[in-house]
Amino acid sequence: MKIITFSLHTQQPLLATSFQGDPNSDVSYSFIPGSMIRGAIIGRYMKQHQLSELDLSNDAVKHLFFDAKSTRYLNAYLLSKEKRRTLPVPRSWFKDKDAELRDESPEIRVYDFSVNRTDEVETPKFVGEGFWTEEGGCVRFYKEKRRINIHNQRDRKQGRSTPIKRDSQTKQLKGEGEIFRYEAIDAGQAFQAVILCEEADADFLKKLLHKSEDLWLGGSQSAGYGHTKISDVNCHDTWDEVSIPIEDRIDTDSFTITLLSDMILRDEWGQYAVIPPSAQHKVPVPLIEELKKFLGVEPQPKISFTTNTLVGGFNRKWGLPLPQVPALEAGSVFVFENISLNLEQIQQLETQGIGERRVEGFGRVVVNWLEKVDFPAKQPDTTINTIQPTLRHEASCSLAAEMAERLLHQKLEQALQKQMGYPGIQGEITNSQLSRLLLVARQALTTGDCDLVLSLLDNLPANARGQFERAKIGVGKDSLKQKLNEWLRDPMSWSWISNPQDLTVKVAEKKRSITDEFAIQNRLAEKYTLRLIMAVTKKAMKEKI
């Protein structure tokens, strides 16, 4: 087995569309899928052999691109500052709810509940999605940078959007003017991709990669998306995805499986299934059945930390998207009772992977990887050696401060728009109650006084209070009244933003963030919390019409 590693540097925003957001938006994955890399290499193969389409009956074609036993194209994950391939954050990692990585608190304590469920954390919270690697004896969290662009649909002949009108004869609507949004991986970032192949194919694949340093990936390539550059193409005889030898992972107190990529499984009836293993299940779930094939024994589940997602893709031959398929998400952790394993079993399990579409990087697993109960975690060191411009005049300082403030507001607006893509208010609550909440929130917005809305919630009549308590909001289906109280009583927690530590802007010497003196004086937390409540309420009222 040969391992080919290479870096992909985004020269333009890259759109690897996932199933997130609303119908009028395309939200990219946080990584470059292995299926996309395979598709680009197939394109080079076809161009080299002057083919209009692949011959799927050709053994060489099947061997290179469609046989998971011989070749696998892994997802390209972010490169760390030390040029190491990062990995998805395990779902078993928790922190204290109030612990956040900020400039004033650059380090937090992370607890791995798959090793030991400690009582030290009173209010545990998942550390959040992203990537990580170990640098200098400390875990460093990485997060991809994104760019949001707004587009409007245009008429191909006229080159511009045309007003939508109804044809008097056909009664059909004509015109192009719909507005939609792309949330893409931003330019200027580096990812490392990996190809696992047989020794006889390594030189051929390397030649395809060296054919040109320019590689086009993802959607909307004609609209300024998808240009990447290939560098650092290397071939290895041995390579470990987690940098821990298998010999050091055999003798453990339990048998743990961690997903390094999404996993697609089917149950005994051929249906896609995302059921986590549990000791309460009388019928073994698909993951246990798959592990039984490798291990020869049926592992007994203890605990799981998992979530599921939808995966798809795009078939260029059909010119159509692939069907949506549920999958266990990367970072999921499954703990089983300790069983006796040998080196060959672990090596085969990690090399081959589990589930379907393994040739595209799905089903990557690692055995007995996590062993620390708790450890410190930091953000990556972003220190740069470039000299920052010095502002000598008061007018320049004022202008830089104003620019930083506007950029901060822009980031907050983007975070607010993103929140609108998630599930809103559900349940039996009348528009009259929502309208009352909207009016009070609008009244409080001018001063940022959250107490006005809290006063409304605390003094609701019994019938209205019941409606607010029965209505649910968000993915977790929290009570609307409970969620509103959480937002309003502690707006400075920014709990509705997934990565508040990223909301920092610096222009020359002027820096603005959501926790600095500027934000406190202008009551940004309170005002944007009230705006969030207003937006969620308006959305719910429109959906009820």
C-alpha positions in Angstrom: 0.0 0.0 0.0 1.3 3.4 -1.0 0.1 6.8 0.4 0.1 10.0 -1.6 -0.2 13.2 0.2 -0.5 16.7 -1.3 -1.7 20.2 -0.3 -4.5 22.2 -1.9 -4.3 26.0 -1.6 -7.5 27.8 -2.4 -6.9 30.7 -4.8 -10.7 31.4 -5.1 -13.6 30.6 -2.8 -14.5 27.0 -3.0 -18.1 25.7 -3.0 -18.4 22.1 -1.9 -22.2 22.2 -1.4 -23.7 20.5 1.6 -27.3 20.1 2.7 -27.4 23.1 5.0 -29.2 26.4 4.9 -32.4 27.3 3.1 -33.4 26.5 -0.5 -32.0 29.8 -1.7 -28.5 29.3 -0.3 -25.6 26.9 -0.9 -23.5 26.2 2.2 -20.1 24.6 1.7 -18.7 21.7 3.7 -15.9 22.7 6.0 -13.5 20.4 4.1 -12.9 19.3 0.5 -14.7 16.0 0.0 -12.7 13.0 -1.3 -15.4 12.5 -4.0 -14.6 16.0 -5.4 -10.8 15.2 -5.5 -11.6 11.9 -7.2 -13.7 13.6 -9.8 -11.0 16.1 -10.6 -8.4 13.3 -11.1 -10.9 11.4 -13.3 -11.1 14.6 -15.4 -7.4 14.6 -15.8 -7.4 10.9 -16.7 -10.0 11.4 -19.4 -8.2 14.4 -20.9 -4.9 12.5 -21.0 -6.5 9.5 -22.8 -8.8 11.8 -24.9 -12.0 10.1 -23.6 -15.5 11.6 -23.7 -16.6 9.2 -21.0 -15.2 6.5 -18.8 -15.5 2.8 -19.8 -16.7 1.3 -16.5 -16.0 -2.2 -17.8 -12.3 -1.4 -18.0 -10.4 -3.1 -15.2 -7.9 -0.3 -14.9 -10.7 2.3 -14.5 -12.5 0.3 -11.9 -9.2 -0.3 -10.1 -8.2 3.4 -10.0 -11.5 5.1 -9.3 -14.3 2.7 -8.2 -12.7 -0.1 -6.1 -12.4 0.8 -2.4 -10.2 -2.3 -1.8 -7.5 -0.8 -4.1 -7.8 3.0 -4.0 -9.4 5.5 -1.6 -9.5 9.3 -1.9 -9.7 10.8 1.6 -11.2 14.1 2.5 -8.9 17.1 2.4 -8.8 18.6 5.9 -7.2 21.9 7.0 -3.5 22.2 7.4 -2.2 23.4 10.8 0.4 26.1 11.2 3.0 23.3 11.5 1.8 21.8 8.2 0.0 18.9 9.7 -3.3 17.5 8.6 -6.0 18.3 11.2 -8.8 16.0 12.1 -12.5 16.5 13.0 -13.2 17.3 16.7 -14.5 14.2 18.5 -18.1 14.4 19.7 -17.1 13.2 23.1 -15.1 16.4 23.9 -16.9 18.7 26.3 -16.1 21.9 28.1 -17.8 24.1 30.7 -20.7 26.0 29.2 -19.1 29.4 30.1 -15.6 28.5 28.9 -14.7 30.2 25.6 -11.5 30.8 23.8 -11.0 34.6 23.8 -8.1 37.0 24.0 -8.6 37.4 27.7 -8.8 33.6 28.2 -6.7 31.9 25.5 -6.9 28.4 27.1 -9.8 26.3 28.2 -10.0 22.8 29.8 -11.6 20.1 27.7 -12.9 16.8 29.1 -13.3 13.6 27.1 -16.5 11.8 28.3 -15.7 8.7 26.3 -12.8 8.0 28.7 -14.4 9.1 31.9 -17.6 11.0 32.6 -16.3 13.5 35.2 -18.4 15.5 37.7 -16.1 18.4 37.6 -18.1 20.1 34.9 -21.5 21.2 36.2 -22.9 22.4 32.8 -21.0 20.5 30.1 -21.3 21.7 26.5 -19.9 20.2 23.3 -16.7 22.1 22.3 -18.1 22.7 18.8 -17.5 21.5 15.3 -14.2 22.2 13.6 -10.7 20.6 13.4 -7.9 20.0 15.8 -4.3 18.8 16.1 -1.7 18.6 18.9 1.0 21.2 18.9 3.6 21.6 21.6 1.8 19.2 24.0 -1.5 21.2 23.7 -4.6 20.7 21.6 -5.1 23.4 19.1 -8.5 24.1 17.5 -8.8 25.2 13.9 -11.7 26.6 12.0 -12.0 27.2 8.3 -12.6 30.7 7.1 -15.7 31.3 5.0 -17.0 33.9 2.6 -20.6 34.8 2.0 -21.5 36.2 -1.5 -24.9 37.3 -2.6 -25.9 36.5 -6.3 -28.9 37.1 -8.4 -30.1 34.9 -11.2 -29.5 36.4 -14.7 -30.9 36.0 -18.1 -28.2 34.1 -20.2 -28.9 36.1 -23.4 -29.2 39.6 -21.9 -26.5 39.1 -19.3 -28.5 40.7 -16.5 -31.5 39.9 -14.4 -34.9 40.7 -16.0 -38.1 41.6 -14.2 -40.5 38.7 -13.6 -43.7 39.1 -15.6 -46.6 36.9 -16.6 -46.9 36.2 -20.4 -50.3 37.3 -21.6 -50.7 34.3 -23.9 -49.1 31.4 -22.1 -49.8 32.7 -18.6 -46.3 31.6 -17.7 -43.9 33.6 -15.4 -40.9 34.8 -17.3 -37.8 36.7 -16.0 -34.8 36.0 -13.8 -34.3 37.9 -10.6 -34.2 35.5 -7.7 -31.6 36.3 -5.1 -29.6 33.5 -3.6 -26.5 33.2 -1.3 -23.3 31.2 -1.5 -21.4 30.4 1.7 -18.1 29.1 0.5 -14.7 28.1 1.9 -12.7 31.4 1.6 -9.5 31.8 -0.5 -6.1 31.7 1.0 -6.4 28.5 3.0 -4.4 25.2 2.8 -5.8 21.7 3.0 -4.1 18.3 2.9 -5.5 15.5 0.7 -4.6 11.9 0.9 -4.8 9.0 -1.7 -4.4 5.4 -0.5 -3.5 3.2 -3.5 -1.5 0.1 -4.5 2.1 0.4 -5.3 1.6 -0.2 -9.0 -0.7 2.8 -9.3 1.2 5.3 -7.2 3.5 6.6 -10.0 0.6 7.0 -12.4 -1.5 9.0 -9.9 1.5 11.2 -9.0 1.9 12.0 -12.7 -1.7 13.0 -13.0 -1.2 15.3 -10.0 2.0 16.8 -11.4 0.4 17.4 -14.8 -0.6 20.9 -13.7 -0.5 22.8 -10.4 -3.9 24.3 -11.1 -6.9 22.2 -10.1 -10.6 23.3 -10.3 -12.9 21.9 -7.7 -16.5 22.3 -6.6 -19.5 24.2 -8.1 -19.9 27.6 -9.9 -16.4 27.4 -11.4 -17.5 29.8 -14.2 -18.6 32.4 -11.6 -15.2 32.7 -9.9 -15.2 29.7 -7.6 -13.1 26.6 -7.2 -9.5 27.5 -8.3 -6.9 25.7 -6.2 -3.2 25.0 -6.5 -1.5 21.6 -5.8 1.8 21.5 -3.9 3.9 19.2 -1.8 3.1 16.0 -3.6 4.7 13.2 -1.7 4.6 9.4 -1.7 5.0 7.4 1.6 5.4 3.7 2.3 3.9 4.1 5.8 1.5 6.7 7.1 -0.7 6.9 10.2 -3.7 9.2 10.1 -3.5 9.8 13.9 0.3 9.7 14.4 0.0 7.0 17.2 1.4 3.5 16.4 -1.1 0.7 16.5 1.1 -1.2 19.0 0.4 1.6 21.5 -3.4 1.2 21.1 -4.0 -2.5 21.6 -4.0 -2.8 25.4 -6.8 -0.5 26.7 -9.7 -0.7 29.2 -12.3 -0.5 26.5 -12.7 -0.8 22.7 -13.4 2.6 21.1 -14.2 3.6 17.6 -13.8 7.2 16.4 -15.0 8.3 13.0 -12.5 10.4 11.0 -15.1 11.0 8.2 -18.8 10.5 7.7 -20.0 6.9 7.7 -22.8 5.5 5.5 -24.4 2.2 6.7 -27.4 0.1 5.7 -29.5 -2.2 8.0 -30.4 -5.8 7.2 -33.3 -4.6 5.1 -31.1 -2.5 2.9 -32.2 0.8 4.3 -29.8 3.6 5.2 -29.5 3.7 9.0 -27.9 6.1 11.5 -28.8 4.2 14.7 -26.0 4.4 17.3 -25.2 1.2 19.2 -26.9 0.7 22.5 -27.1 -2.1 25.1 -30.9 -1.7 25.0 -31.2 -2.8 21.4 -32.2 -6.4 21.0 -31.3 -6.5 17.3 -27.7 -5.5 16.5 -27.4 -2.2 14.7 -25.5 -1.9 11.4 -22.3 -0.7 13.0 -22.1 -3.7 15.3 -22.8 -6.0 12.4 -19.9 -4.4 10.4 -17.5 -4.6 13.3 -18.4 -8.3 13.8 -17.2 -9.0 10.3 -13.7 -7.6 11.1 -13.4 -8.8 14.7 -15.2 -12.2 14.6 -17.0 -11.4 17.8 -20.0 -9.1 18.6 -18.8 -6.1 20.6 -21.0 -5.0 23.5 -21.8 -1.2 23.4 -21.3 0.9 26.5 -21.9 4.6 25.4 -22.0 6.6 22.2 -21.4 10.3 21.4 -22.8 10.8 17.9 -24.9 12.9 15.6 -26.1 12.3 12.0 -26.0 14.4 8.8 -27.1 14.2 5.2 -24.6 13.6 2.5 -24.9 13.7 -1.3 -22.8 14.6 -4.2 -22.9 15.4 -7.9 -22.7 13.0 -10.8 -21.1 14.8 -13.8 -22.2 12.1 -16.2 -25.8 12.5 -15.3 -25.6 16.2 -14.7 -27.6 15.7 -11.6 -27.1 15.6 -7.8 -26.9 12.3 -6.1 -29.7 11.2 -3.7 -29.5 12.5 -0.2 -28.3 9.8 2.2 -28.3 9.9 6.1 -24.9 9.2 7.6 -23.1 9.1 11.0 -21.1 12.4 11.2 -17.3 12.6 11.4 -16.1 12.9 15.0 -18.7 10.4 16.4 -17.3 8.2 19.2 -18.5 4.7 20.1 -17.3 2.9 23.2 -17.7 -0.9 23.6 -16.7 -3.4 26.3 -13.1 -4.4 26.1 -12.4 -7.2 23.7 -9.1 -8.9 22.8 -7.7 -7.5 19.6 -4.5 -8.1 17.6 -2.5 -5.7 15.4 -3.7 -7.2 12.1 -7.4 -6.7 13.1 -6.9 -3.1 13.9 -4.8 -2.4 10.9 -7.4 -4.0 8.5 -10.2 -2.1 10.2 -8.4 1.3 9.9 -7.1 0.6 6.4 -10.3 -0.6 4.8 -12.8 1.5 6.7 -16.5 0.7 7.3 -19.6 1.2 5.2 -20.3 2.5 1.7 -18.6 4.9 -0.6 -15.2 4.2 1.1 -13.5 5.0 -2.2 -14.6 8.6 -1.7 -13.2 8.9 1.8 -16.3 7.8 3.8 -16.1 5.4 6.7 -12.6 6.2 8.0 -12.2 5.0 11.6 -9.5 4.9 14.2 -9.4 2.4 17.1 -8.6 3.2 20.8 -7.4 6.7 19.9 -8.6 8.9 22.8 -7.0 8.2 26.2 -6.8 11.5 28.1 -9.5 12.3 30.6 -8.9 16.1 30.4 -6.4 18.4 28.7 -5.8 22.1 27.9 -6.9 23.4 24.5 -6.0 26.6 22.7 -6.6 28.4 19.5 -3.8 28.2 16.9 -1.0 30.7 17.2 -1.8 33.4 14.7 1.2 35.6 15.4 2.6 37.1 12.2 5.9 38.9 11.6 4.5 41.5 9.2 4.8 45.1 10.4 1.4 46.7 11.1 0.9 50.3 9.8 1.2 53.0 12.5 -1.6 55.6 12.6 -0.1 59.0 13.3 -3.1 61.3 12.9 -6.3 61.4 14.9 -8.4 61.4 11.7 -6.7 58.1 10.6 -7.4 56.6 14.0 -11.1 57.6 13.9 -11.4 56.2 10.3 -9.8 52.9 11.2 -12.0 52.5 14.3 -15.1 53.2 12.2 -14.0 50.7 9.6 -13.5 48.1 12.3 -16.9 48.8 13.8 -18.6 48.4 10.4 -16.8 45.2 9.7 -17.8 43.9 13.2 -21.4 44.8 12.4 -21.1 43.0 9.1 -19.9 39.8 10.8 -22.8 40.0 13.3 -25.3 40.5 10.4 -23.9 37.4 8.7 -24.2 35.4 12.0 -27.8 36.6 12.3 -28.6 35.5 8.8 -27.0 32.2 9.3 -29.2 31.6 12.4 -32.3 32.1 10.3 -31.4 29.0 8.3 -31.9 26.7 11.3 -35.4 25.5 12.5 -37.5 28.2 14.0 -40.5 28.2 16.3 -42.7 25.2 16.1 -45.8 24.3 18.0 -49.2 25.8 18.9 -48.7 29.5 19.5 -50.9 32.1 18.0 -49.8 35.0 15.9 -51.3 37.4 18.5 -48.8 36.2 21.1 -45.9 36.4 18.6 -47.0 39.9 17.6 -47.0 41.0 21.2 -43.4 39.6 21.6 -42.4 41.3 18.4 -43.7 44.7 19.5 -42.1 44.6 22.9 -38.7 43.5 21.4 -38.9 46.3 18.9 -39.6 48.8 21.7 -36.6 47.5 23.7 -34.3 47.6 20.7 -33.7 51.4 20.7 -32.0 51.2 24.2 -31.0 47.6 24.3 -33.1 47.0 27.4 -33.8 43.3 27.6 -35.7 43.7 30.8 -38.7 44.9 28.9 -39.1 41.5 27.2 -38.3 39.6 30.4 -41.0 41.6 32.1 -43.5 40.6 29.4 -42.5 36.9 29.8 -42.7 37.0 33.6 -46.2 38.6 33.6 -48.0 36.6 30.9 -51.5 35.3 31.6 -51.8 31.6 32.2 -53.1 30.8 28.7 -50.3 32.8 27.0 -47.7 31.4 29.3 -48.8 27.9 28.4 -48.4 28.7 24.7 -44.8 30.0 25.2 -43.9 26.9 27.2 -45.4 24.4 24.8 -43.9 26.0 21.7 -40.4 24.7 20.7 -37.5 26.3 19.0 -34.2 25.1 17.4 -32.7 21.7 16.7 -32.8 20.7 20.4 -36.5 21.5 20.6 -36.1 23.7 23.7 -39.1 25.5 25.1 -39.6 28.9 23.5 -40.0 30.6 26.9 -36.9 28.8 28.3 -34.8 29.8 25.2 -35.9 33.4 25.4 -35.0 33.6 29.0 -31.6 32.1 28.3 -30.9 34.6 25.6 -32.2 37.7 27.5 -30.7 37.0 30.9 -27.2 36.5 29.6 -26.9 38.1 26.2 -23.1 38.5 26.7 -22.8 34.7 26.4 -23.7 35.0 22.7 -25.0 31.4 23.0 -26.8 31.6 19.6 -23.5 32.1 17.8 -21.6 28.9 17.1 -18.1 30.5 17.2 -18.2 33.8 19.1 -14.4 33.8 19.4 -14.2 34.5 15.6 -16.1 37.7 15.9 -13.0 40.0 16.2 -12.0 42.6 13.6 -8.7 44.5 13.5 -8.0 47.5 11.1 -4.4 48.8 11.6 -4.1 49.4 15.3 -7.8 49.5 16.0 -9.4 46.3 17.2 -13.1 45.6 17.8 -14.8 42.5 19.2 -18.1 41.5 20.7 -16.6 41.6 24.2 -14.6 44.8 24.3 -15.5 48.2 25.8 -17.0 49.4 22.5 -19.4 46.5 22.4 -20.4 46.9 26.1 -21.0 50.7 25.7 -23.1 50.2 22.6 -25.0 47.2 24.1 -24.3 45.1 21.0 -25.1 41.8 22.8 -28.5 43.1 24.0 -29.4 44.7 20.7 -28.4 41.8 18.5 -30.2 39.4 20.9 -33.3 41.4 20.5 -32.9 41.5 16.7 -32.6 37.7 16.8 -35.8 37.4 18.7 -37.6 39.8 16.3 -36.3 37.9 13.2 -37.3 34.5 14.7 -40.7 35.8 15.6 -41.3 37.4 12.1 -40.3 34.1 10.4 -42.7 32.1 12.6 -45.5 34.6 11.8 -44.9 34.3 8.1 -44.9 30.5 8.2 -48.3 30.5 9.9 -49.9 32.7 7.2 
